[in-house]
Amino acid sequence: MKKTIGLCASVLIVMLFAGCASNSSGGTAGTTGSTAAAGTNAASAAAAPEGAMPMMAGAAGNMQMPAAAVYKTGAAKVYENVKYAAVSASEVCDIYIPAGTGPFPVLALVHGGGFAFESQRMALMSSVAVKAVDSGYAVVAIDYRKSNEAAFPAALSDVKAAIRFIKANAAKYGFDKDRVAVWGESAGAYLSVMTALTPDATNLNGDVKDNLDQSSSVKAVVDFYGPIEFYTMDDEYAALGVSGTSYSKDTSFESKFLGQAIGKDKTATYKTYWETYKDQLPAGFKLSAWIQAGTGDKNVPYTQSKNLAARLSSLIGADTVQFGLIDGAAHMDPAFYTDSNLSDIFSFLKKSL
């Protein structure tokens, strides 16, 4: 089913909730690799707006998750903790190669965690990796520097470097360097969107110099409920009737990511926003984008996704932007990870790559 920018179809919402109801345990939906931890994370994340959560915001940049096992996929080969850049020990990825003969289209997975915690083995993303490998994609699950190690643009520089690594090592791993998509959730969605929309913004390469002869451009991006325009998040929640958020203060995840309170200096904060770099997009820029959020999200206002979809539609054309809202869905909600929703996204990617 094709869902364009103006068609947040009720059919989609009903279908997603049917899948969600059948996966009510709180883990990732319907595939191997999900754990109870994913459900715990989702429940705590849905409790209140991120900017108003002292436990989460006050600890931003200092929360690390225990090491996890690689995803249990049908991959023919798995390469663990592969270094894609030389600046930090955090710059590693896991690579999953499907059965068959390449070159394979590549899906780069970028985990969330408030820019502060989690790893390339985030349990919530396991169903995506499983579905991707089963669909014939090579999966590159990316870790990156957290906010306690380095501030903006470090994490973004890392993800862009990981895309360059994929292209530089296409022959070694059987990647199709011309068919690369990036998929992120929450903070990882922000990093994915920024990677997709700033291919020629060389200042965002930061201190990472690896494989600069390659481009960090991608053909498609999938954004699950990502924060996009940090400076407006408090105002957007206020417009939705939610008061008392504190994204602009120095305790929020976004402020830790930037390295200072996002309400302190508008110019500095907007260096994290994609439209700041719009005039650096290459001539004839093309991208396909799938953007989804839930109206019950208490961590990121769903209007962040709605605004991105509208502005991106104006830039690259409504026919290349697929946008949908899941009525009542929370941040990290299992509704996003049902087999039916993932199948729709992979149908979209098949047409886009």
Sine and cosine of phi, psi and omega as CSV:
sin_phi,cos_phi,sin_psi,cos_psi,sin_omega,cos_omega
0.00,0.00,0.78,-0.62,-0.02,-1.00
-1.00,0.01,0.78,-0.62,-0.02,-1.00
-0.85,-0.53,0.96,-0.27,0.00,-1.00
-1.00,-0.08,0.04,-1.00,-0.14,-0.99
-0.79,0.62,-0.61,0.79,-0.05,-1.00
-1.00,-0.03,0.05,1.00,-0.16,-0.99
-0.85,-0.52,0.95,0.30,0.08,-1.00
-0.99,0.11,0.97,0.26,-0.29,-0.96
-0.93,0.38,0.63,-0.78,0.06,-1.00
-0.91,0.43,-0.45,0.89,0.05,-1.00
-0.88,0.47,-0.68,0.73,0.04,-1.00
-0.86,0.51,-0.72,0.70,-0.05,-1.00
-0.89,0.45,-0.69,0.72,0.02,-1.00
-0.89,0.46,-0.68,0.73,0.00,-1.00
-0.88,0.47,-0.68,0.73,-0.01,-1.00
-0.91,0.42,-0.68,0.73,-0.02,-1.00
-0.93,0.37,-0.51,0.86,0.09,-1.00
-0.89,0.46,-0.68,0.74,0.04,-1.00
-0.92,0.39,-0.63,0.78,-0.01,-1.00
-0.89,0.45,-0.65,0.76,-0.03,-1.00
-0.89,0.45,-0.51,0.86,-0.01,-1.00
-0.99,0.11,-0.05,1.00,0.01,-1.00
-0.77,-0.64,0.80,0.60,-0.16,-0.99
-0.99,0.10,0.11,0.99,-0.03,-1.00
-0.95,0.32,-0.32,0.95,0.03,-1.00
0.99,-0.15,-0.16,0.99,0.07,-1.00
-0.99,0.10,-0.15,-0.99,0.07,-1.00
-0.95,0.30,0.37,-0.93,-0.27,-0.96
-1.00,0.02,0.86,-0.50,0.38,-0.92
0.94,0.33,0.18,0.98,-0.02,-1.00
-0.65,-0.76,0.18,-0.98,-0.01,-1.00
-0.95,0.32,0.32,-0.95,0.09,-1.00
1.00,-0.10,-0.17,0.99,0.01,-1.00
-0.98,0.21,0.48,-0.88,-0.02,-1.00
-0.70,-0.71,0.26,-0.97,0.05,-1.00
-0.89,0.46,-0.46,0.89,-0.02,-1.00
-0.87,0.49,-0.59,0.81,0.00,-1.00
-0.89,0.46,-0.67,0.74,0.03,-1.00
-0.91,0.42,-0.61,0.79,0.04,-1.00
-0.89,0.45,-0.71,0.70,0.03,-1.00
-0.87,0.50,-0.69,0.73,-0.03,-1.00
-0.90,0.43,-0.65,0.76,-0.02,-1.00
-0.91,0.42,-0.69,0.73,-0.01,-1.00
-0.93,0.36,-0.59,0.81,-0.01,-1.00
-0.92,0.39,-0.49,0.87,-0.05,-1.00
-0.99,0.12,-0.05,1.00,-0.16,-0.99
-0.94,0.35,-0.62,0.78,-0.08,-1.00
-0.30,-0.95,0.31,-0.95,0.06,-1.00
-0.82,0.57,0.68,-0.73,-0.07,-1.00
-0.80,0.61,-0.69,0.73,-0.04,-1.00
-0.92,0.38,-0.20,0.98,-0.02,-1.00
-0.94,-0.34,0.23,0.97,-0.07,-1.00
-0.96,-0.29,0.99,-0.13,-0.03,-1.00
-0.84,0.54,-0.63,0.77,-0.02,-1.00
-0.87,0.49,-0.69,0.72,-0.03,-1.00
-0.99,0.17,-0.78,0.62,-0.10,-0.99
-0.92,0.39,-0.64,0.77,-0.03,-1.00
-0.92,0.39,-0.43,0.90,-0.02,-1.00
-0.99,-0.13,0.04,1.00,-0.06,-1.00
-0.82,0.58,0.73,-0.69,0.00,-1.00
1.00,0.03,-0.08,1.00,-0.04,-1.00
-0.80,-0.60,0.13,0.99,-0.06,-1.00
-0.97,-0.22,0.85,-0.53,0.02,-1.00
-0.83,-0.56,0.68,-0.73,0.00,-1.00
-1.00,0.01,0.46,-0.89,0.07,-1.00
-0.88,0.47,0.44,-0.90,0.04,-1.00
-0.89,0.46,0.63,-0.78,-0.01,-1.00
-0.86,-0.51,0.26,-0.97,0.03,-1.00
-0.99,0.16,0.36,-0.93,0.08,-1.00
-0.88,0.47,0.37,-0.93,-0.01,-1.00
-0.90,0.44,0.59,-0.81,0.03,-1.00
-1.00,0.00,1.00,0.03,-0.02,-1.00
-0.93,-0.36,-0.01,-1.00,0.09,-1.00
-1.00,-0.02,0.39,0.92,-0.04,-1.00
-0.88,0.48,0.63,-0.77,0.07,-1.00
-0.97,0.25,-0.52,0.86,0.03,-1.00
-0.65,-0.76,0.60,-0.80,0.06,-1.00
-0.74,-0.67,0.77,-0.63,0.06,-1.00
-0.91,-0.41,0.85,-0.52,-0.11,-0.99
-0.99,-0.16,0.62,-0.78,0.12,-0.99
0.76,0.65,0.77,0.64,0.03,-1.00
-0.98,0.19,0.77,-0.63,0.03,-1.00
-0.97,0.26,0.79,-0.61,0.06,-1.00
-0.94,-0.33,-0.14,0.99,0.05,-1.00
-0.42,-0.91,0.21,-0.98,-0.20,-0.98
-0.93,-0.36,0.05,1.00,-0.09,-1.00
-0.98,0.19,-0.65,0.76,-0.17,-0.99
-0.64,-0.77,0.47,-0.88,0.10,-1.00
-0.92,0.40,-0.29,0.96,0.02,-1.00
-0.97,0.24,-0.25,0.97,-0.09,-1.00
-1.00,0.08,0.95,0.30,-0.02,-1.00
-0.75,-0.66,0.31,-0.95,0.06,-1.00
-0.56,-0.83,0.39,-0.92,0.18,-0.98
-0.96,-0.27,0.67,-0.74,-0.07,-1.00
-0.88,-0.47,0.78,-0.62,0.00,-1.00
-0.88,-0.47,0.87,-0.49,-0.03,-1.00
-0.96,-0.29,0.83,-0.56,-0.03,-1.00
-0.96,0.28,0.21,-0.98,0.11,-0.99
-0.93,0.36,0.43,-0.90,0.03,-1.00
0.93,-0.37,-0.15,-0.99,-0.05,-1.00
-0.94,-0.33,0.79,-0.61,0.02,-1.00
-0.98,0.20,-0.16,-0.99,0.07,1.00
-0.96,0.27,0.59,-0.81,-0.07,-1.00
-0.98,-0.20,0.61,-0.79,0.20,-0.98
-0.88,0.48,0.47,-0.88,-0.14,-0.99
-0.89,-0.46,0.72,-0.70,0.14,-0.99
-0.91,-0.41,0.92,-0.40,0.08,-1.00
-1.00,0.01,0.85,-0.52,-0.01,-1.00
-0.98,-0.20,0.75,-0.66,-0.02,-1.00
-0.84,-0.54,0.92,-0.39,-0.09,-1.00
-0.96,0.29,0.36,-0.93,0.11,-0.99
-1.00,-0.09,-0.30,-0.95,-0.03,-1.00
0.80,-0.60,0.52,0.86,0.09,-1.00
0.89,0.46,0.40,0.92,-0.07,-1.00
0.89,0.46,0.21,0.98,-0.19,-0.98
-0.83,-0.56,-0.39,0.92,-0.07,-1.00
-0.45,-0.90,-0.13,-0.99,-0.10,-1.00
0.97,0.25,0.04,-1.00,-0.07,-1.00
-0.54,-0.84,-0.07,-1.00,0.02,-1.00
-0.92,0.38,-0.05,1.00,0.01,-1.00
-0.93,-0.38,0.43,0.90,0.03,-1.00
-0.80,0.61,0.83,-0.56,-0.11,-0.99
-0.86,0.52,-0.58,0.82,-0.06,-1.00
-0.86,0.51,-0.49,0.87,-0.07,-1.00
-1.00,-0.02,0.02,1.00,-0.10,-1.00
-0.88,0.47,-0.63,0.78,-0.04,-1.00
-0.90,0.43,-0.54,0.84,0.04,-1.00
-0.92,0.40,-0.71,0.71,0.00,-1.00
-0.89,0.46,-0.68,0.74,0.00,-1.00
-0.89,0.46,-0.74,0.67,-0.01,-1.00
-0.89,0.45,-0.63,0.78,-0.02,-1.00
-0.90,0.43,-0.74,0.67,-0.01,-1.00
-0.89,0.46,-0.68,0.73,0.03,-1.00
-0.89,0.45,-0.43,0.90,-0.01,-1.00
-1.00,-0.02,0.09,1.00,0.08,-1.00
1.00,-0.01,0.28,0.96,0.03,-1.00
-1.00,-0.09,0.62,-0.79,0.30,-0.95
-0.98,0.20,0.70,-0.71,-0.02,-1.00
-0.93,-0.36,0.76,-0.65,0.11,-0.99
-0.88,-0.48,0.97,-0.24,-0.01,-1.00
-1.00,-0.01,0.85,-0.52,-0.24,-0.97
-0.96,-0.29,0.73,-0.69,0.26,-0.97
-0.97,-0.23,0.22,-0.98,-0.08,-1.00
-0.38,-0.92,0.20,-0.98,0.01,-1.00
-0.92,0.40,0.69,-0.72,0.02,-1.00
-1.00,-0.01,0.16,-0.99,-0.11,-0.99
-0.92,0.40,-0.38,0.93,0.05,-1.00
-0.98,0.21,-0.25,0.97,0.01,-1.00
-0.99,-0.10,-0.68,0.74,-0.03,-1.00
-0.34,-0.94,0.62,-0.79,-0.02,-1.00
-1.00,0.05,0.08,-1.00,0.05,-1.00
-0.75,0.66,0.70,-0.72,0.17,0.98
-0.99,-0.15,0.43,0.90,-0.19,-0.98
-0.80,0.60,-0.81,0.58,-0.05,-1.00
-0.88,0.47,-0.65,0.76,0.05,-1.00
-0.91,0.42,-0.68,0.74,0.05,-1.00
-0.85,0.53,-0.62,0.79,0.00,-1.00
-0.91,0.41,-0.73,0.68,-0.02,-1.00
-0.90,0.44,-0.66,0.75,0.05,-1.00
-0.88,0.47,-0.63,0.78,0.04,-1.00
-0.91,0.41,-0.59,0.81,0.03,-1.00
-0.90,0.44,-0.62,0.79,0.06,-1.00
-0.91,0.42,-0.66,0.75,0.05,-1.00
-0.89,0.45,-0.62,0.79,0.04,-1.00
-0.87,0.48,-0.69,0.72,0.01,-1.00
-0.83,0.56,-0.71,0.70,-0.05,-1.00
-0.95,0.31,-0.61,0.79,0.00,-1.00
-0.93,0.37,-0.42,0.91,-0.07,-1.00
-0.91,-0.41,0.43,0.90,-0.04,-1.00
-0.86,0.50,-0.70,0.71,-0.03,-1.00
-0.91,0.41,-0.62,0.78,-0.05,-1.00
-0.90,0.44,-0.66,0.75,-0.11,-0.99
-0.96,-0.27,-0.04,1.00,-0.01,-1.00
0.98,0.19,0.47,0.88,0.03,-1.00
-0.99,0.16,0.54,-0.84,0.22,-0.98
-1.00,-0.07,0.98,-0.21,-0.12,-0.99
-0.92,0.40,-0.27,0.96,0.00,-1.00
-1.00,-0.05,-0.02,1.00,0.02,-1.00
-0.76,-0.65,0.98,0.19,-0.02,-1.00
-0.85,-0.53,0.76,-0.65,0.10,-1.00
-0.84,-0.54,0.45,-0.89,0.03,-1.00
-0.83,-0.56,0.68,-0.73,-0.12,-0.99
-0.71,-0.71,0.84,-0.55,0.00,-1.00
-0.71,-0.71,0.37,-0.93,0.11,-0.99
-0.85,-0.52,0.67,-0.74,0.05,-1.00
0.84,0.55,-0.85,-0.53,0.02,-1.00
-0.84,0.54,-0.59,0.81,0.05,-1.00
-0.92,0.40,-0.49,0.87,0.08,-1.00
-0.93,0.37,-0.66,0.75,0.09,-1.00
-0.84,0.54,-0.75,0.66,-0.03,-1.00
-0.90,0.44,-0.58,0.82,0.02,-1.00
-0.93,0.37,-0.72,0.70,0.01,-1.00
-0.89,0.46,-0.71,0.71,0.00,-1.00
-0.90,0.43,-0.62,0.78,0.06,-1.00
-0.88,0.47,-0.71,0.70,-0.04,-1.00
-0.91,0.40,-0.53,0.85,-0.15,-0.99
-0.97,-0.24,0.09,1.00,0.03,-1.00
-0.73,-0.68,0.73,0.68,-0.10,-1.00
-0.89,0.45,-0.47,0.88,-0.05,-1.00
-0.94,-0.34,0.20,0.98,0.03,-1.00
-1.00,0.08,1.00,0.08,-0.16,-0.99
-0.91,0.42,-0.42,0.91,0.02,-1.00
-0.92,0.40,-0.36,0.93,0.03,-1.00
-0.99,0.14,-0.05,1.00,0.15,-0.99
-0.95,0.32,-0.28,0.96,0.08,-1.00
0.83,0.55,-0.73,-0.68,-0.06,-1.00
-1.00,-0.06,0.16,0.99,-0.04,-1.00
-0.99,-0.13,0.90,-0.44,-0.12,-0.99
-0.95,-0.30,0.02,1.00,-0.09,-1.00
-0.94,0.35,0.71,-0.71,0.13,-0.99
0.82,0.58,0.65,0.76,-0.01,-1.00
-0.94,0.35,-0.15,0.99,0.10,-1.00
-0.97,0.23,-0.15,0.99,0.03,-1.00
-0.97,-0.24,0.41,-0.91,0.05,-1.00
-1.00,-0.02,0.53,-0.85,0.08,-1.00
-1.00,-0.09,0.27,0.96,0.00,-1.00
-0.94,0.34,0.51,-0.86,0.08,-1.00
-0.76,-0.65,0.27,-0.96,-0.01,-1.00
-1.00,-0.09,-0.38,0.93,-0.05,-1.00
-0.50,-0.87,0.45,-0.89,0.05,-1.00
-0.69,-0.73,0.63,-0.77,0.11,-0.99
-0.88,-0.47,0.82,-0.57,-0.07,-1.00
-0.87,-0.49,0.93,-0.36,0.14,-0.99
-0.99,-0.14,0.95,-0.32,0.17,-0.99
0.72,0.70,0.73,0.69,-0.04,-1.00
-0.99,0.12,0.58,-0.81,0.23,-0.97
-0.95,0.30,0.69,-0.72,-0.11,-0.99
-0.83,-0.56,-0.80,0.60,-0.04,-1.00
-0.93,-0.38,1.00,-0.01,-0.17,-0.99
-0.85,0.52,-0.63,0.78,-0.16,-0.99
-0.89,0.45,-0.45,0.89,-0.10,-1.00
-0.98,-0.20,0.08,1.00,-0.14,-0.99
-0.90,0.43,-0.68,0.74,0.05,-1.00
-0.88,0.48,-0.71,0.70,-0.02,-1.00
-0.91,0.42,-0.60,0.80,0.00,-1.00
-0.93,0.38,-0.65,0.76,0.07,-1.00
-0.91,0.42,-0.64,0.77,0.03,-1.00
-0.86,0.51,-0.65,0.76,0.02,-1.00
-0.91,0.41,-0.42,0.91,0.04,-1.00
-1.00,0.01,0.05,1.00,0.04,-1.00
1.00,0.02,0.24,0.97,0.02,-1.00
-0.96,-0.28,0.88,-0.48,-0.05,-1.00
-0.94,-0.34,0.26,-0.97,0.12,-0.99
0.99,0.12,0.19,0.98,0.05,-1.00
-0.97,0.25,0.31,-0.95,-0.11,-0.99
-0.64,-0.77,0.66,0.75,0.04,-1.00
-0.88,0.48,-0.51,0.86,-0.07,-1.00
-0.97,0.26,-0.22,0.97,-0.04,-1.00
-1.00,0.10,0.26,-0.96,-0.13,-0.99
-0.96,0.28,-0.10,0.99,0.00,-1.00
-1.00,0.02,-0.17,0.99,-0.07,-1.00
-0.97,0.26,0.37,-0.93,0.06,-1.00
-0.85,0.53,-0.68,0.73,-0.03,-1.00
-0.91,0.42,-0.61,0.80,0.04,-1.00
-0.93,0.38,-0.65,0.76,0.05,-1.00
-0.89,0.46,-0.62,0.78,0.03,-1.00
-0.89,0.45,-0.70,0.71,0.01,-1.00
-0.94,0.34,-0.56,0.83,-0.05,-1.00
0.98,-0.21,0.05,1.00,0.08,-1.00
-0.27,-0.96,0.23,-0.97,0.00,-1.00
-0.85,0.52,0.76,-0.65,-0.06,-1.00
-0.94,0.35,-0.29,0.96,0.08,-1.00
-1.00,0.06,-0.05,1.00,-0.08,-1.00
-0.97,0.24,-0.67,0.75,-0.14,-0.99
-0.58,-0.81,0.97,-0.24,-0.07,-1.00
-0.86,0.50,-0.66,0.75,-0.01,-1.00
-0.88,0.47,-0.70,0.71,0.02,-1.00
-0.90,0.44,-0.66,0.75,-0.03,-1.00
-0.90,0.43,-0.63,0.78,-0.04,-1.00
-0.96,0.28,-0.07,1.00,0.18,-0.98
-0.94,0.35,-0.28,0.96,0.03,-1.00
-1.00,-0.01,0.02,1.00,-0.15,-0.99
-0.96,-0.29,0.69,-0.73,-0.16,-0.99
-0.88,0.47,-0.59,0.81,-0.06,-1.00
-0.93,0.37,-0.30,0.95,0.09,-1.00
-0.86,0.50,-0.47,0.88,-0.09,-1.00
-0.95,-0.30,0.21,0.98,-0.11,-0.99
-0.87,0.50,-0.57,0.82,-0.03,-1.00
-0.96,0.28,-0.10,1.00,0.05,-1.00
-0.99,-0.12,0.02,1.00,0.04,-1.00
-0.92,0.39,0.61,-0.79,-0.02,-1.00
-0.92,0.38,0.42,-0.91,0.06,-1.00
-0.86,0.51,0.67,-0.75,0.01,-1.00
0.95,0.32,0.40,0.91,-0.04,-1.00
-0.83,0.56,0.73,-0.68,0.02,-1.00
-0.76,-0.65,0.58,-0.81,0.02,-1.00
-0.32,-0.95,0.56,-0.83,0.18,-0.98
-0.94,-0.34,0.70,-0.72,-0.09,-1.00
-0.72,-0.70,0.76,-0.65,0.14,-0.99
-0.94,-0.34,0.86,-0.51,-0.08,-1.00
-0.80,-0.60,0.82,-0.58,0.01,-1.00
-0.68,-0.73,0.59,-0.81,0.07,-1.00
-0.52,-0.86,0.19,-0.98,0.02,-1.00
-0.90,-0.43,0.62,-0.79,-0.02,-1.00
-0.95,0.32,-0.24,0.97,0.04,-1.00
-0.99,-0.14,0.27,0.96,-0.04,-1.00
-0.95,0.32,0.86,-0.50,0.01,-1.00
-0.96,-0.27,0.20,0.98,0.06,-1.00
-0.93,-0.36,-0.57,0.82,0.04,-1.00
-0.69,-0.72,0.82,-0.57,0.02,-1.00
-0.88,0.48,0.75,-0.67,-0.05,-1.00
-0.88,0.47,-0.32,0.95,0.04,-1.00
-0.91,0.41,-0.35,0.94,0.11,-0.99
-0.87,0.50,-0.71,0.71,0.03,-1.00
-0.94,0.34,-0.66,0.75,-0.01,-1.00
-0.88,0.48,-0.70,0.71,0.00,-1.00
-0.91,0.41,-0.67,0.74,0.03,-1.00
-0.86,0.51,-0.72,0.69,-0.04,-1.00
-0.87,0.48,-0.68,0.73,-0.01,-1.00
-0.91,0.42,-0.71,0.70,-0.04,-1.00
-0.94,0.33,-0.60,0.80,0.02,-1.00
-0.94,0.34,-0.58,0.81,0.06,-1.00
-0.87,0.50,-0.64,0.77,0.03,-1.00
-0.92,0.39,-0.50,0.86,-0.06,-1.00
-0.99,0.15,-0.73,0.69,-0.15,-0.99
-0.90,-0.43,-0.07,1.00,0.03,-1.00
0.97,-0.26,0.73,-0.69,-0.05,-1.00
-0.88,0.47,-0.45,0.89,-0.04,-1.00
-0.95,0.31,-0.22,0.97,0.03,-1.00
-0.97,-0.26,0.01,1.00,0.00,-1.00
-0.91,-0.42,0.89,-0.46,0.05,-1.00
-0.97,-0.26,0.89,-0.45,-0.07,-1.00
-0.81,-0.59,0.69,-0.73,0.06,-1.00
-0.51,-0.86,0.57,-0.82,0.13,-0.99
-0.95,-0.32,0.70,-0.72,0.09,-1.00
-0.99,-0.17,0.92,-0.40,-0.10,-1.00
-0.87,0.49,0.85,-0.53,0.07,-1.00
0.99,0.13,-0.13,0.99,-0.06,-1.00
-0.93,0.36,0.65,-0.76,0.00,-1.00
-1.00,-0.03,0.09,-1.00,0.11,-0.99
-0.88,0.47,0.71,-0.70,-0.01,-1.00
0.88,0.47,0.44,0.90,-0.05,-1.00
-0.93,0.37,0.64,-0.77,0.06,-1.00
-0.86,0.51,-0.33,0.94,0.00,-1.00
-0.85,0.53,-0.49,0.87,0.01,-1.00
-0.95,0.30,-0.37,0.93,-0.20,-0.98
-0.94,-0.35,0.26,0.97,0.08,-1.00
-0.91,0.40,0.41,-0.91,0.01,-1.00
-0.89,0.45,-0.58,0.81,-0.01,-1.00
-0.91,0.41,-0.67,0.75,0.02,-1.00
-0.93,0.37,-0.68,0.73,0.02,-1.00
-0.89,0.45,-0.61,0.79,0.03,-1.00
-0.89,0.47,-0.66,0.76,0.05,-1.00
-0.87,0.48,-0.66,0.75,-0.03,-1.00
-0.93,0.38,-0.65,0.76,0.00,-1.00
-0.95,0.33,-0.46,0.89,0.15,-0.99
-0.91,0.42,-0.66,0.75,0.07,-1.00
-0.88,0.47,-0.71,0.70,0.00,-1.00
-0.90,0.43,-0.62,0.79,0.01,-1.00
-0.86,0.51,-0.61,0.80,0.02,-1.00
-0.98,0.21,-0.37,0.93,-0.11,-0.99
-1.00,-0.02,-0.44,0.90,-0.10,-0.99
-0.99,-0.13,0.00,0.00,0.00,0.00
